[in-house]
Amino acid sequence: MFITFKTIFEDKEYALLCKNYSKNDGVKAIFIYLISMLLLFFQGYLYTTNLSSTILTNSQMILSILILLIGLGFVLLSKEKLNTIGITMRNLNKGLLYGVFGATVLVIFVILTDGIMQGKKVDFELPTVFMVVTFIVSAISEEIVFRGYIQTRLTGLIKNSVLSSSINAFLFLSTHYPVKWISNGYFSFAILSGFYVICLILLHFLCDLVYRKTNCLWGSCLLHILYNIGTGVLIFTT
């Protein structure tokens, strides 16, 4: 069953790269995750200060860029090539096609489940330019760090593809808590709605699948960007 999974859902080059990662690479993956979490706790702390709304609004993009640079720095300092985190033109068209399809399915799922099935009216609002740019930067940052770097290097510690992806799903999900925990002043996993958690987990596995299938990160980046924008413009009213 595991062999069938790898044969159907993993690009040969992706599988070969993951096969060569060591426990040291896995430790690096955990380390970059911890750095990301610390930065997110810091971002949450900023919301408890008297900083202007402009600075607070820009902080998300600034910290996303910082996390992105740290991820790229890990690759370059390890003297690895950028294609090891999916930055390549190989299978680009296929990856982008998968990304559009995955985002469409996920946004439709949100509309049907969180809107129509609950009898809510679904409206749309045009996003601001800043909102779109923030969505793009945060999505690319998260994809490079979590799908491109952490997901692949975790295989140095956990060889089972399904298990490593599931663990990374938890790591990815956990990064959405620190800002809310600190800014709201209390720690609870219920601070995120159950439906939002489900969507984040689905987003992870769809992005992971696109990357595994193509070994090109741009498809999962596009999926993530379109999901962010697609759900960001939705308004559900009773």
DRENMAR-643691 format. One record per residue (C-alpha): residue in three letters; x, y, z. Coordinates in pm, whole numbers, padded with zeros to 5 digits, always signed. Each point is the difference from the previous one (the first is absolute). Layout:
% DRENMAR-643691
ALAXYZ
...
% end
This chain:
% DRENMAR-643691
MET+00000+00000+00000
PHE+00288+00236+00089
ILE+00173-00086-00328
THR-00320+00074-00189
PHE-00030+00337+00172
LYS+00356+00096-00096
THR-00046-00123-00357
ILE-00324+00189-00060
PHE+00048+00318+00200
GLU+00375+00069+00003
ASP+00215+00132-00279
LYS+00312-00217-00040
GLU+00236+00293+00051
TYR-00189+00109+00312
ALA+00021-00353+00142
LEU+00372-00023-00078
LEU+00077+00330+00174
CYS-00194-00101+00310
LYS+00172-00337+00011
ASN+00339+00167+00039
TYR-00084+00223+00298
SER+00157-00089+00335
LYS-00103+00037+00364
ASN+00205+00321+00007
ASP-00223+00141-00276
GLY-00305-00098+00203
VAL+00136+00183+00303
LYS+00052+00310-00216
ALA-00364-00023-00106
ILE-00116-00003+00361
PHE+00234+00290+00080
ILE-00138+00223-00277
TYR-00352-00085+00121
LEU+00089+00114+00351
ILE+00149+00324-00134
SER-00321+00062-00195
MET-00207-00057+00314
LEU+00212+00245+00201
LEU-00047+00267-00265
LEU-00375-00060+00000
PHE-00014+00032+00380
PHE+00188+00327-00042
GLN-00254+00116-00257
GLY-00276-00078+00247
TYR+00182+00203+00263
LEU+00007+00299-00235
TYR-00380+00005+00007
THR+00011+00053+00377
THR+00210+00316-00033
ASN-00093+00357-00090
LEU+00147-00021-00349
SER-00198+00169-00275
SER-00249-00198-00206
THR+00218+00057-00307
ILE+00300-00169+00162
LEU-00214-00286+00127
THR-00155-00049-00342
ASN+00341-00008-00165
SER+00147-00232+00262
GLN-00160-00308-00154
MET+00165+00060-00335
ILE+00333+00094+00156
LEU+00013-00312+00215
SER-00110-00218-00294
ILE+00290+00137-00204
LEU+00237-00058+00294
ILE-00113-00363+00037
LEU+00038-00042-00377
LEU+00357+00137+00011
ILE+00087-00229+00290
GLY-00125-00300-00198
LEU+00201+00099-00304
GLY+00298+00067+00225
PHE-00011-00356+00134
VAL+00013-00132-00355
LEU+00285+00222-00113
LEU+00209-00045+00315
SER-00035-00377-00041
LYS+00129+00048-00356
GLU-00313-00160-00142
LYS-00163+00095-00328
LEU-00331+00186-00013
ASN-00160-00288-00189
THR+00018-00200+00327
ILE-00279+00224+00130
GLY-00194-00009-00326
ILE+00124+00326-00152
THR+00026-00130-00354
MET-00169+00035-00337
ARG-00030-00376-00035
ASN-00366-00113-00028
LEU-00103+00366+00038
ASN-00309-00013-00222
LYS-00120-00323+00158
GLY+00057+00140+00349
LEU-00188+00323-00073
LEU-00290-00197-00147
TYR-00018-00219+00309
GLY+00020+00312+00216
VAL-00296+00168-00171
PHE-00204-00320+00021
GLY+00083-00055+00368
ALA-00081+00359+00097
THR-00330-00015-00190
VAL-00102-00318+00179
LEU+00095+00140+00341
VAL-00175+00336-00046
ILE-00315-00173-00126
PHE+00018-00225+00307
VAL+00012+00309+00224
ILE-00295+00163-00178
LEU-00213-00314+00013
THR+00087-00105+00355
ASP+00032+00331+00185
GLY-00259+00181-00206
ILE-00272-00174-00194
MET-00036-00307+00225
GLN-00048+00229+00301
GLY-00254+00213-00182
LYS+00226+00305-00019
LYS+00010+00254-00279
VAL+00331+00008-00185
ASP+00131+00340-00104
PHE+00333+00121-00131
GLU+00207+00311+00061
LEU+00291+00118-00211
PRO+00330-00036+00183
THR+00237+00293+00034
VAL+00335-00004-00178
PHE+00177-00026+00335
MET-00217-00298+00096
VAL+00085-00182-00324
VAL+00372+00069+00040
THR-00012-00123+00360
PHE-00182-00316-00108
ILE+00262-00064-00268
VAL+00302+00061+00224
SER-00133-00207+00291
ALA-00099-00289-00228
ILE+00338-00015-00175
SER+00180+00025+00336
GLU-00204-00283+00152
GLU+00036-00221-00305
ILE+00377+00040-00024
VAL+00050-00057+00373
PHE-00260-00269+00072
ARG-00045-00190-00326
GLY+00333+00078-00165
TYR+00234-00030+00299
ILE-00156-00153+00311
GLN-00210-00263-00180
THR+00290-00135-00206
ARG+00262+00011+00277
LEU-00230-00169+00250
THR+00047-00316-00204
GLY+00350-00014+00148
LEU-00171-00084+00330
ILE-00324-00160-00123
LYS+00023-00209-00315
ASN-00371-00075-00032
SER-00142+00262-00241
VAL-00351-00001+00144
LEU+00122+00030+00359
SER+00249+00278-00076
SER-00270+00195-00186
SER-00243-00045+00288
ILE+00255+00127+00250
ASN+00075+00299-00222
ALA-00375+00066-00021
PHE+00002+00037+00380
LEU+00305+00229-00014
PHE-00160+00214-00270
LEU-00328+00020+00193
SER+00178+00094+00323
THR+00151+00313-00159
HIS-00349+00151-00025
TYR-00043+00011+00380
PRO+00281+00214+00152
VAL-00116+00340-00128
LYS-00356-00057+00123
TRP+00118-00150+00332
ILE+00219+00296+00089
SER-00220+00275-00143
ASN-00312-00138+00172
GLY+00179-00072+00326
TYR-00094-00366+00047
PHE+00106-00341-00128
SER-00269-00224-00145
PHE-00015-00218-00310
ALA-00365+00105-00028
ILE+00121+00348-00093
LEU-00016-00123-00360
SER-00333-00138-00121
GLY-00022-00369-00079
PHE-00092+00074-00360
TYR+00299+00231-00045
VAL+00228-00273+00138
ILE-00145-00251-00246
CYS+00060+00243-00288
LEU+00362+00054+00105
ILE+00062-00375+00016
LEU-00161-00050-00341
LEU+00209+00287-00136
HIS+00316-00166+00128
PHE-00073-00339-00153
LEU-00106+00146-00335
CYS+00311+00220-00021
ASP+00216-00293+00111
LEU-00157-00223-00265
VAL+00059+00253-00279
TYR+00363+00040+00103
ARG+00060-00374+00035
LYS-00159-00069-00336
THR+00204+00260-00193
ASN+00307+00077+00214
CYS-00077+00362-00094
LEU-00106+00227+00284
TRP-00166+00265-00219
GLY-00315-00207-00036
SER-00051-00026+00376
CYS+00086+00370+00035
LEU-00271+00089-00254
LEU-00248-00229+00177
HIS+00076+00167+00333
ILE-00021+00352-00146
LEU-00331-00064-00175
TYR-00141-00160+00315
ASN+00106+00300+00209
ILE-00154+00247-00244
GLY-00306-00213-00072
THR-00093-00041+00366
GLY+00114+00351+00088
VAL-00263+00161-00223
LEU-00287-00217+00125
ILE-00262+00145+00233
PHE-00257-00227+00161
THR-00314+00164+00140
THR-00310-00151+00155
% end
